[in-house]
Amino acid sequence: MSAIVVVGAGRMGRGIAQVFAYAGQDITILDIKDRPLDDLPDLFDAGRKEISENLRFIAEADVFDADQIPDILARVQFAGREDAANVLGQAELVFEGVPERQDAKKKAFAFICAHLPDDAIIASTTSTMLSDMLARFVTRPERFLNAHWLNPAYLVPLVEVSLAAETSEAVVEKVMDLLVAIGKVPVRCEASPGYIVPRLQALIMNEAARIVEEGVASAEDVDRAVRYGLGLRFATMGPIEFIDWGGLDILYYASRYMTEATGSDRFQAPDSVVEKMQAGDIGMSSGKGYYDFSKIDVEAYKRDMLARFVNQVKHLGLLKPPTT
């Protein structure tokens, strides 16, 4: 796309702009807040400084040559409300990144749609609001979706693409293809509270806090357990893969025990686990679980998974040679 705009000059807007500029794409950060013109130079300088510092940090990690930073920065333009009609009037894709308040979103979409071409795509970046609700604030809602970038946007590969009921399939494909082209890993999900990562994250963080609260372990040991156990494991395979790898029956019986031992239904297995257990579809060992292993080379899959795990542990300096 030749004209991409991110509305909102805060951290998310700057992060998204950095990603596109890093991938060789020109992008404009548009601040539509009604503010004195004299405030804009400082705001834009702060944006350039933040992006420059982020890029320098990555360059110092030997990812790319720091001499390229000026060229990357040159691909990020800044504009204020007085230039909005011109900037939005030429846009093909707009990312909305204003504060997480419904009134702010509604006002921003009204302003954007007043200047945007009818065929331009609009993507929110909300981490909390449902796409179906936000789509009501957009003219031609079939061109709207949510693209939830995880902070820091310039480092985390994942972008959760959440559709509204009226979102056009062509729009979804176009946005996901673009995200892949700039080096991101998009995943698709329906409009649901918490999407994927925030929903999983909320449960993990609450349970971690509960462990500390109950005196089961210190905060330091909980975090150490996640960094060197849970986090390493789930950096190699996703939780659904892990269910099938280890066996759904293990999860089924563990869930029953935890529910009975704690007296809390928060550990109760969902219906799909019970149904698969009853059907004998317990994962890789039975040939079918959430994944259908009859369609893949299981031995090659196992070798690949273990290789990923070894490489991850080795990269972190946690895999030592044997003692002689």
C-alpha positions, 0 to 999 in steps of 0.5 A: 500500500502506498498510503498508510496512516496511524491516527494517534501519536502515542506509544502504539502509534509510534510503534506501528509506524516504526514497524512499517518504516523498518519494513521499507514502507512510508507511513504518516503519524496523524495527531487529530487531537485539538491542541495548540499548533505550538505544541506539535513540534515538541510532540513530533520531536518526542515521537522521532526521539522514541523511534530513534532510540528503539531503533538504536537499541535493536541496532546495538543488538547486531540486528541491523546497521545503525547507519540505516536509522536515518533512512528508516526515520525518514519514512515516518512523517508526522501531521497534525489536525490541520493537515488531516483532510489531505492526509486521510484523503489519500489514505488506503489504510488507517490504524486508529490508535487513540486512547481506550475510551469509547467516547474517544474511539467514536469521536476519532472514527467520525473524524476519520470517516469524514475525510477518508475515501470510501474504499480505504480500510479502517483498523482499530488497535484496541486491546479491550473493545469488541470489533462489532461495537466499534464497527457501528462508529464507522461508515461502510463497516465492511471495511473495518476490523481490529488489529490488536498489536501487542506492546512493544509493537516493534518487537512482538511479532503477533497481531490479533486480527479480530473481525466484526460481523460485517467485515469483508473477507477481502479486507481481512485477507488484504490486511493479513497479507500486509502484516505478513509482508512487514514481518508480523505474524497475524492470527485471526479471531472472532469478536470476543472479550479478550481476543486470544492473548489478553484472555489467556494472559488474564487467567495466568496473571490472576493465578500467579497473583493468587499463588503469591497471595496464598503463600504457596510461593514467593513472587520471585519463584513464581516468575522464575518458574514461568521464565524457565518452565512455562514460558520456555515450553509455550515459546516452543509449542502453543497450549493446544499443541501441548494438550495433544502432545502430552495427551488430553487425558492428562489434562482431563484427570489433572483438571478433575483433581485440581477442581476437587482439591481446591473446591474451585470450578476455575480448574474445571475442564471445558466441554470439548476436553470431556467430549474428546476424552469420551471419544478417545481422541486424546491427541498425538498418541491416538492420532487425533485430538484438537489436531488431526495427526493422520495428516502429518508425519508424526515423527518429523513433527516430533523431531522439529518440535524437540529441535525448536526446544533445544534451540530455544534453551541453547539460545538462552545459554541454559543448555550446557555441555556435559561435565567431563 
